[in-house]
């Protein structure tokens, strides 16, 4: 289905969501794809799904990389199927994350911690277990309700200034506001930062993580580009964003989640916490890599096409030999990778995923069945080769399924570099 039939869910920006400039240049086009997390039920598999343009534009004034085609967030997030708690890697990541924040701030038990985009409450549970008073905010209604049932109070709402004002009136002046992979998802970045500034205690901090564009470009991680991710962040534009709302970015640290992310810490301007030299150092790195010019993105597209040819040559060869091929993992990034590379049902038979939110459903666009990983071992479904679409979890997936390899099966890791195990 063409994007023209999907227009009621789509609008197009004409200005940069950080600085408001209209000097925007097309940096990377990945064609039209379905929504990355729009899995369907069995009664929908014969119906085509809407596809939307996936094009990254670069602001020539502030350097912010972004999608201008904005899909209705109600459609994207109200019935979300991604949860953090099904991944042991992310559970451990958030455990360490909370411990580091607690140690760094030294905040006493009873301090208030709010997380925007709190998902199933995995991070907030770590703060609660340490004696903090926690509150989650997440528009995914079913996930928010389940988190609340499990003891992490979660408001099923989108965060904005109005909600921040309400919470402040209710006594929720926060020592820490966390926002993980939220700044990528929001069209109104200014509304979020304005709300955070209103909600923070004078000595409070915002701690956030975003996928880092340095890693996306350097390692060719193009599949982290999809419609939920409206922004592809670098430190330079972020500093400008915070400054516009009386805040300041005081630290920026590279972390390894999602193939390469950035953890930022911001406070109200003139707050108690010192600035770290890493902020300026990363801006210098971004500039040296050419991320504020178009040549870096032309080079990225060339490398994407080379990887496509390598992977498809391998998989088509295996199919000619009569091999059965499955995919492992049904993360959002898989939709971009599968559609740009052409990994449809003629190549991949089904997807394994450990999330009960996705099992029994069918993948966006190609409508491949999503099944438990036990399918790797059952006689009628056992594949010969498995493409790890959740490539950022490749090592733990292969460790968990060593028995599949011991039985003669092979795993194929498509990114950051093509590997066969």
N, C-alpha and C positions, 0 to 999 in steps of 0.2 A: 504494500500500500504506500503510495507516495506521501510525502510530508504535507502536500496540499490538502489531503483529506483529513489531516490531523490538526488543522489550524486552530480549532477551539481550545486546544490544550497548549498552544504555542504562541509566544509573542517575541518580538525581536527588539533588543536594545539598540540604541544608536550612540550611546556614550559609554565611556569607561566607568566601571562600577567603583573604582577607587578615586579617580581625580576628576571625573566628569568630562574629560576631553572627548572630542569627536574624531580625533586623529587616530583612527584604528586601521590596522593593516592585517590582512589574512596571512597567518603564519603557517597553518597546518590544516588540511582538509582530509577527513577520514570517511567521507561519504555519508550516507543515510543509514542509521541503525535503529533498532527498537530500543526501548528503555531498558537499561541494564538489569534492573531487578523486577521487571514485569513478567514474572512467571505466570503460567496459565494452568487452569484446571483441565481435566480430561475432556470436558464437553466444549472446550474452546480451541482444541488443537487443529481443527479444520478451518478456523477463521484466521485470515491474515491480520497481523498486528500493525499498528501505526509505526512508521519510521520517521525519524527526525534528523535534520542535518547536524553533523558533528564537525564543527569548524572552530579552530582556535584562532582568536585575533589578538594582536599585540598592540597595546597602547603606545604610541610613539612619544608621548609626553612623560608618563611616569613609569613605563616599562611593564605594566601589569598584563599578564596573559590570561585570556578569558574566553568563554563562550558568550556569544551575543544572542543566540537562540535559546530562550528561556522556557522550559516546560513547566506547566502549572505545578507548584509544589504539593498541592493537595493530591494530585495524581501520583507524584513521586514517593511521598513519604507517609501518607495516612495508613497505608496497608503494607508497610515495609516488611521484608522477610529476612534481613540480615541481623544477626545477633552476635555479640562479641563472645558470649560465654561458652559457645560451642567449640571455640578454638583454645586448646591448652596454651598455645604460644601467646595469644592475646591476654589470657587470664594472668599469665606470669608477667607479661609486659606491664599490665596495669597494676599488679602487685608492687613491682619495682617503682613504677611511676609514682604511686601514692606514697611509698616509703621515702622517696627522694624529696617530694614536696613537703612532707611532714618534717623531715630532718632539716630542710633548708629554711622553712618558715618558723619552725619551733612553736607552732600554734598550740595552745593548750586544749585538752579535751573540752568538748562543748562548743568549740568554734564552728561556725557555719560554713559548709561547703556546698556549692550549687554547681551542678553540671548541666550545661546546655547540650542537647543531643545525647542524653545519658543512656540511650538504648536499653539494654536489659539490666543496667545497674552494676555491671561488673566492677568498674572503677569505684563507684560510690560505696560499694560494700567494703572495700578496703579501708576507706576513710571512716565508715561507720564502725567497723571492727576496732579502729584505733580510738574510738570514743567521740568522734565528731558528729555534729548534727547535720544531716545531709538531705538534699532535695534534688530530685531529677526533673528535667524538663525535656520532653520528647514528643513530637507530633504523631508517632506511630501508635495508634490507639491500642491495638492488641498487645504490643510489646510493653507499652507503658502500664497497662492494667496488670500484666503478669508480673512486672517488676514490683509494683505496689503490693501485690498479693504476697510476694516473697520478702517483703519488709523494707523495700527501698521506695519511699513515697515519690511518685513520679506524676507530674502534671502532663496530660496529653495535649500539649499546646505548642505553637510556634513561639519562639522567644523574640520579643521586641521591647521597645521602650515602655509601652503601656503595661506589659506584664512585669517589667522590672520595677516600675513605680508601684504597682499593686503589692508586689512582694516586699518592697522596702517598707510600705505602710504596715505590712503584717509582721515586721520585725526581722526580715531576712536580709540584714546587712551582712555581706559575705566577706569572710577572711580570704577565701579562695573561690574563684569561679573557674571551672574547667570547661573547655570546649574542644573536643577532639574530632578532627575532620569535619568541623562545622563551617569553618570559614571557606571551605571549598564548596559547600552545598548551598550557601545563602546568596540570593540575588542582592538583598539589601544589607551589605556589609556595614554601612554606616549605622543602620538601625540597631544592629547587634552591638557594635562598639559603644554606641551611645547608651544602650541599655546596661551594658556591663559597667560603664563608668558611673552610672547612677546607682548601681547595686553594690559596688565595692565599698568596703570600709576604707577609710583614708589610708591605712597601712596594708590594705589587701592587695592581692595580685590576681591577674588573669593568667592561667597557664593553658596553653593550647598546642595542639599538634595538627599539622597539615602535611600532605604529600609535598615533597620539595622538588621544584622544577629542575634544580641542578641535577638530581638523580634521574628524573624522567628523561631529560635530554642526553645526559652523559651515558646512561645505560640503555637507552632506547625503550623505556618502559611506557610505550604509547598506549597500552591497554588500560592505564589508569585514567585515561581521558574518556569520559562518558557523561551523559546529560545531567546526572546528579552533581557532577563536579563542574561548577560554573567558573571556578577560579583555579589557577595553577600558580602557586605562590612562590615568590622570592622575597628576600628580606627588604630590599630597597622600597618597593611599593608599600609593604606593610608598615614600615616606619612612618611613611606619609599618612597612611590611613589612621593610625593611632594619634598622630599629632593633631589631626583635624578635630579630635574630640577630647582634647585636654589630657591625653594619655601618652605614654612613652614606652617604646619597646626597649627593655633593659637587658635582655639576654636572648640568644638564639643558639640552639644546640642541634646538631645533626644526630638523628637516631635511625635505627635500621628497620623500623616497621614499614610495611607496604613497599618494600624494596628501597626505601629511602625517604625519610620524613624530616620535618623541622619541628622542634619544640621551642616555642616562644614564650617569654614571660614579659608581661606588661603591667604597668601600674599607673595610677594617676600621676600627672606631671608633678614633680617635686616630692614624690613619695620617699619612703625611708630606705628603699633598697638601692644599692649602687648599680651603675651601668657596667656592663662587661664589654671588653674589647672585641668579643666574638661577633657582635652586631656589625661593626664596620669591616671586620675581616671577611665576613661572608658576603657583604655587598661588593667588596673588591673581587672576591672569587666569581660572583655572578657576572660582574662586568668583564672580567678577563675571559670568561667562557662565551661571551657574545650573546647573552640571553636577552639583551635589550635591543637586538637587531635581528633581521630576518634570516640571515645566512645560516645561523645555527639550526633553524627549523627546516630549512631546505635540506641540510645535511642529515637531520634526523629522519626526514621522510625517505631519503635515499637508503638509509640503513634499515628502515622498516621494510622497504620493498625487498631488500636483499635477504632479510630474515624470512620473509614470506616465501620467497623462492626456495630457500634452503629447507624449510619445514615441509612445504607442500611436496617438494621432490622426494623427501624421505617418506612421507605418509603415503603418497601415491604409489611409490615403489612397494611399500608393505601391502597395500591393498591388492596390487597386481599379483603378489605372492599368496593371496588368499588369507591374509592376517585379519583378525578381528581387532578393532581399535576402539577404545573407550576414552572418556575424559575423566580426570579426577578434579573435583572442586567445581562449584557453580557460583563463584564470586561475581560481583558486578563486572570486574575487569574482563571476565571470560566473554561477555557479550561483544565487547569491542574487538577483542582478539579474534574470536570466531568469525565475525562478520567481515572484518578487513582481510583476513587470511582465507576466507571461504571454507571454514571447518564445519560444514553442514552434515546432514544425515548420510550423505553418500561417502563421508569420510569417518565420522565418529558415530558410534551406535547408540551410546547413552552416556550420561554423566553420573558419577558417584559424588555424593556429598553427605557429610555427617550431620547436617542441620535438619532437624525434623520439620522446620518451617518450609523447607524446599522439597523434601522427599515426597514423592507422589504427585508432584507438579511437573510442568514441562517448561523447558528453557525458553527465554524470550526469542521470538522470531523463528528459529529453526525447530522449536518444539521437540527437543530431545528429552526423553524421560529422565527424571532425576531419581536415583535409587540409592539405597544404602551401600556402603563399601563392601558388604558381604557378597555383592554381585561379582567381585573379582575372583571369588573362590567357588562359585556354584557352577556345576557342569554345563548347564544350558546358557549361562551368561558370561563365563570366564573369557576375558579377552587375551590376546597375545601381547598387545602393547597398549600402554596407557599414557596419554598426554596430560601432564600435570598443569591444568589451567590455573590453579591456585599456586603459581610457581614460587611465590614468596614463602610458602610453607613446604617447599619440595623436600627439604631434608627430614623434617619430622614425619611427613607422609611416607617417605620411603623407609624410614626406620620402623614405623608402625606396620608397614606391609612388606617387611623383609620376606615373609613366607611366600608372597606372590612372586618375588624375584627368585627365591629358592626353587620355586616350581617351574622356572623357565620363562617367566614373564619379564617384560622390560618397561621401564618408565622413561618417558621422553619429557625433558624440561625445555620449554620453548624460549624462555627469557630468564635472566638478561642475556645468556648465551645458550645456544642449542647444545643440549647434552643428552646422551643416551646411557642409561644405567641398566 
